[in-house]
Amino acid sequence: MSTSWRIIDQKLQGFYKKYGKRCANRTKGKNDAQTAARQAYFPAVVETAHPKRKGFVSFDPKEAELWQVIDGIIVPFLTGNAYDAKSCLTAIDEIREFFKNGSTYPFTYGNAQKWLNMAVKYYMVHLYHRSGVTARVFFNKNPQFLDYPFFAVDSVMVKGVEKTIGIPSPAKKWHEIDCRQDFVNYWNQVGGKIRATGDAPLLWELVFW
């Protein structure tokens, strides 16, 4: 990590103050996992194309459906402490399958992976803030997070990866990709290079973002 650890801790605390407060305001009375999952919803769908309109609009399921996914899939993943590739991919598959049928909006694997991984990011920032330890200890000294190979793939990250790591961006926009293996191949490529430097992909994404 080229940035000093002191600056990284300052950035992450600033991130928490900005997004943690917004999360809390949106989900009063909810726990950290629910708060993170709800906050992650909008960035995961903001560029989803509406089939009858030009441009991009937010995917907007009924509130009950939204919380069904949050409480039935995302929160159990966040609080289950199994941050391994298999568990993550299973959760993404379940989110994608939930919206696969009966929806007038195109909800792709790209949308599902971003929702889950953005929730992971927000949740980790909550836990980091409450831990009282440095980012280096919280992320890079914990095998659970160091070995977690995924991060939210979106337009900002793919451009950053191409610029700083040299791995080309996917051929399609992130929200247009509906193939699990395409994301797995990309995550493996990027995550391998990041972990080779001793950093957790989760931390790399947070610092870059």
Stockholm file with secondary structure:
# STOCKHOLM 1.0

chainA/1-209         MSTSWRIIDQKLQGFYKKYGKRCANRTKGKNDAQTAARQAYFPAVVETAHPKRKGFVSFDPKEAELWQVIDGIIVPFLTGNAYDAKSCLTAIDEIREFFKNGSTYPFTYGNAQKWLNMAVKYYMVHLYHRSGVTARVFFNKNPQFLDYPFFAVDSVMVKGVEKTIGIPSPAKKWHEIDCRQDFVNYWNQVGGKIRATGDAPLLWELVFW
#=GR chainA/1-209 SS CCSCHHHHHHHHHHHIIIIIHHHHHHSTTCCHHHHHHHHHHHHHHTTCBCTTSSSBCCCCCCHHHHHHHIIIIIHHHHHTTCCSHHHHHHHHHHHHHHTTSSCSSCCCHHHHHHHHHHHHHHHHHHHHHHHCSCHIIIIITCHHHHTCCCCCCCHHHHHHHHHHTCCCCCSSCGGGCCCHHHHHHHHHHHHHHHHTTTCCHHHHHHHHC
#=GC SS_cons         CCSCHHHHHHHHHHHIIIIIHHHHHHSTTCCHHHHHHHHHHHHHHTTCBCTTSSSBCCCCCCHHHHHHHIIIIIHHHHHTTCCSHHHHHHHHHHHHHHTTSSCSSCCCHHHHHHHHHHHHHHHHHHHHHHHCSCHIIIIITCHHHHTCCCCCCCHHHHHHHHHHTCCCCCSSCGGGCCCHHHHHHHHHHHHHHHHTTTCCHHHHHHHHC
//
